């Protein structure tokens, strides 16, 4: 039909990679929503599907690209503080980034 705009494309799923082993989508400028968490993910004990990561070590996360950059920038052996929106509540989680991963 004339005058109708096509639907927007589906959101792009970003894979953050090891040791995080999770995937997320953009939320429109206010965080990155977790859509997949692999069993080997170091964040598996604290994150849930649908969580929206808002900050990593007090650095704001506007989208998935920024989330990946923040997570990949954490040194092995460091601690990461994830600020997450879950069910309309803001929570903070501490994740220990291992020095090495056994394969």
C-alpha contacts under 8 A as a table, 3 or more apart, distances in Angstrom:
res1	aa1	res2	aa2	distance
1	X	4	X	6.00
11	X	25	X	6.13
11	X	26	X	6.81
12	X	25	X	5.92
12	X	26	X	7.42
13	X	23	X	6.23
13	X	24	X	5.53
13	X	25	X	4.98
13	X	35	X	7.94
14	X	23	X	5.18
14	X	24	X	5.35
14	X	25	X	6.30
14	X	64	X	6.35
14	X	65	X	7.55
15	X	21	X	7.16
15	X	22	X	5.93
15	X	23	X	4.32
15	X	24	X	6.84
15	X	68	X	7.97
16	X	20	X	6.47
16	X	21	X	6.13
16	X	22	X	5.76
16	X	23	X	5.97
16	X	24	X	8.00
16	X	68	X	5.22
16	X	71	X	7.72
16	X	72	X	7.72
17	X	20	X	5.81
17	X	21	X	4.78
17	X	22	X	6.73
18	X	21	X	4.88
18	X	41	X	7.27
19	X	40	X	7.57
19	X	41	X	5.97
19	X	42	X	6.13
19	X	97	X	7.80
19	X	101	X	7.59
20	X	40	X	7.98
20	X	41	X	4.85
20	X	42	X	5.52
20	X	43	X	6.24
20	X	71	X	7.67
21	X	37	X	6.27
21	X	38	X	5.44
21	X	40	X	6.69
21	X	41	X	4.72
21	X	42	X	7.57
22	X	34	X	7.23
22	X	35	X	7.67
22	X	36	X	5.40
22	X	37	X	4.38
22	X	38	X	5.93
22	X	41	X	6.72
23	X	34	X	6.01
23	X	35	X	5.71
23	X	36	X	4.96
23	X	37	X	6.56
24	X	32	X	5.81
24	X	33	X	5.12
24	X	34	X	4.35
24	X	35	X	5.12
24	X	36	X	6.84
24	X	64	X	6.27
25	X	32	X	5.52
25	X	33	X	5.30
25	X	34	X	6.78
25	X	35	X	6.99
25	X	63	X	7.58
25	X	64	X	5.95
26	X	29	X	7.02
26	X	30	X	7.95
26	X	31	X	6.65
26	X	32	X	4.87
26	X	33	X	6.41
26	X	62	X	7.90
26	X	63	X	4.97
26	X	64	X	5.44
27	X	30	X	5.86
27	X	31	X	5.81
27	X	32	X	5.67
27	X	33	X	6.43
27	X	63	X	6.82
28	X	31	X	7.60
28	X	62	X	7.82
28	X	63	X	7.28
29	X	62	X	4.65
29	X	63	X	5.75
30	X	54	X	6.66
30	X	61	X	6.93
30	X	62	X	4.80
30	X	63	X	6.73
31	X	52	X	5.83
31	X	53	X	5.33
31	X	54	X	4.55
31	X	55	X	7.59
31	X	60	X	7.91
31	X	61	X	5.09
31	X	62	X	4.67
31	X	63	X	5.23
31	X	64	X	7.35
31	X	67	X	7.91
32	X	52	X	5.26
32	X	53	X	5.33
32	X	54	X	6.94
32	X	61	X	7.08
32	X	62	X	7.03
32	X	63	X	5.23
32	X	64	X	5.22
32	X	67	X	6.87
33	X	49	X	7.86
33	X	50	X	5.73
33	X	51	X	5.63
33	X	52	X	4.21
33	X	53	X	6.40
34	X	37	X	7.45
34	X	48	X	7.26
34	X	49	X	5.29
34	X	50	X	5.25
34	X	51	X	5.48
34	X	52	X	6.22
34	X	53	X	7.59
35	X	49	X	5.41
35	X	50	X	6.20
36	X	49	X	6.48
37	X	41	X	6.50
37	X	43	X	7.92
37	X	44	X	6.50
37	X	48	X	7.86
37	X	49	X	7.30
38	X	41	X	5.37
38	X	44	X	7.44
39	X	44	X	6.85
40	X	44	X	7.59
41	X	44	X	5.30
42	X	45	X	7.28
42	X	95	X	7.24
42	X	96	X	7.71
42	X	97	X	7.17
43	X	46	X	5.60
43	X	47	X	5.81
43	X	95	X	6.56
44	X	47	X	5.60
44	X	48	X	7.46
46	X	93	X	6.64
46	X	95	X	7.92
47	X	51	X	6.67
48	X	51	X	5.65
50	X	86	X	7.37
51	X	84	X	6.29
51	X	85	X	5.89
51	X	86	X	5.12
51	X	87	X	7.97
52	X	84	X	5.43
52	X	85	X	5.09
52	X	86	X	6.70
53	X	56	X	7.61
53	X	61	X	6.96
53	X	67	X	7.82
53	X	82	X	6.75
53	X	83	X	5.93
53	X	84	X	4.49
53	X	85	X	6.50
54	X	60	X	6.07
54	X	61	X	5.12
54	X	62	X	7.19
54	X	82	X	7.65
54	X	83	X	5.52
54	X	84	X	5.59
54	X	85	X	6.99
55	X	58	X	5.44
55	X	59	X	5.18
55	X	60	X	4.44
55	X	61	X	5.10
55	X	81	X	8.00
55	X	82	X	5.90
55	X	83	X	4.92
55	X	84	X	7.20
56	X	59	X	5.17
56	X	60	X	6.68
56	X	61	X	7.00
56	X	67	X	7.59
56	X	70	X	6.43
56	X	71	X	7.22
56	X	80	X	6.80
56	X	81	X	5.77
56	X	82	X	4.84
56	X	83	X	6.39
57	X	80	X	5.83
57	X	81	X	4.87
57	X	82	X	6.45
58	X	81	X	7.44
58	X	83	X	7.81
59	X	70	X	7.63
61	X	64	X	7.63
61	X	66	X	5.67
61	X	67	X	5.59
62	X	66	X	6.43
62	X	67	X	7.63
63	X	66	X	5.46
63	X	67	X	6.28
64	X	67	X	4.85
64	X	68	X	6.13
65	X	68	X	5.24
65	X	69	X	6.27
66	X	69	X	5.02
66	X	70	X	6.09
67	X	70	X	5.18
67	X	71	X	6.13
68	X	71	X	5.26
68	X	72	X	5.94
69	X	72	X	5.30
69	X	73	X	6.08
70	X	73	X	5.18
70	X	74	X	6.85
71	X	74	X	5.60
72	X	75	X	7.95
74	X	78	X	6.71
74	X	79	X	7.99
74	X	80	X	7.21
74	X	97	X	7.72
75	X	78	X	5.55
75	X	97	X	7.42
76	X	97	X	5.42
76	X	98	X	5.46
76	X	99	X	4.41
76	X	100	X	7.06
77	X	96	X	6.93
77	X	97	X	5.26
77	X	98	X	5.04
77	X	99	X	4.56
78	X	96	X	6.28
78	X	97	X	5.49
78	X	98	X	7.52
79	X	94	X	6.66
79	X	95	X	5.68
79	X	96	X	4.65
79	X	97	X	5.88
80	X	94	X	5.66
80	X	95	X	5.04
80	X	96	X	6.36
80	X	97	X	7.06
81	X	92	X	6.56
81	X	93	X	5.58
81	X	94	X	4.68
81	X	95	X	6.41
82	X	92	X	5.57
82	X	93	X	5.11
82	X	94	X	6.42
82	X	95	X	7.61
83	X	90	X	6.91
83	X	91	X	5.81
83	X	92	X	4.56
83	X	93	X	6.56
84	X	90	X	5.64
84	X	91	X	5.22
84	X	92	X	6.15
84	X	93	X	7.69
85	X	88	X	6.10
85	X	89	X	5.50
85	X	90	X	4.54
85	X	91	X	6.26
86	X	89	X	5.33
86	X	90	X	6.38
86	X	91	X	7.16
98	X	101	X	6.73
